[in-house]
Amino acid sequence: MAGSTLTIKDLHVSIEGKEILKGVNLEVKGGEIHALMGPNGTGKSTLSSAIMGHPKYKVTSGTITFDGEDVLEMEVDERARVGLFLAMQYPSEINGVTNADFLRSAINSRREEGEEISLMKFIRQMDKKMELLEMDEDMAQRYLNEGFSGGEKKRNEILQLMMIEPKIAILDEIDSGLDIDALKVVSKGINEMRSEEFGCLIITHYQRLLNYISPDYVHVMMQGRVVKSGGPELAQRLEAEGYDWIKQELGIEDETVGQEA
């Protein structure tokens, strides 16, 4: 079974009339791990929010397609149902909804009526994946992200990823604020997902995550567009030398976007 394809062409996105993305081109296919890097304020998180349909972000031109279908015509929940997934930098807290109930509902929302996952199968799968992610058993019955530490929230996002099994996942700074032990656990969960049917776009500032998850492609975003792409060696050079060499190479002035959500 061939994997899915997320294609972004000449995407322009504004927030409150200010243009943030200025012609992004990117394609992520099943079986591929992409890393998107760049200085603060260049539009990386804006891209993830636009793909998933956050109402604050207005797409002014360009296209986003998923297996040839127009993503921009889909409602937010429909984007999730077709197989797109976003692990957010700052996951929301939901009082009164347990982790387990949220996950089972999310899984069943992508299934046909009468084909819902059984409770016992769900519990077995969740227990196995929580053990892999070194999560306390009681987290299944805690309200979604409520009172979770930063590390617990990030592990919980990876638990959702592993349980829901999307076709294309966007991980927005999933490594932010993690200590080295938590980083290894989160990386283990992402690597566990690798297959020809699963594609992933990892948005990160740091090479350190890519020491544990080897990307197939690395892209650099500056001034609202992807300005350079390469393999893992590109991330290593960025870690060693920063972004100034790219700015000099391409004649890019200092960043002027200055807004990223």
Secondary structure, DSSP 8 states (H G I E B T S, - for coil): ----EEEEEEEEEEETTEEEEEEEEEEEETT-EEEEE--TTSSHHHHHHHHHT-TTSEEEEEEEEETTEEGGGS-HHHHHHHTEEEE-SS---EEEEEHHHHHHHHHHHTS-TT----HHHHHHHHHHHHHHTT--GGGGGSEETTT--HHHHHHHHHHHHHHH--SEEEEESTTTT--HHHHHHHHHHHHHH-BTTBEEEEE-S-HHHHTTS--SEEEEEETTEEEEEE-HHHHHHHHHH-SHHHHHHHT--S-------
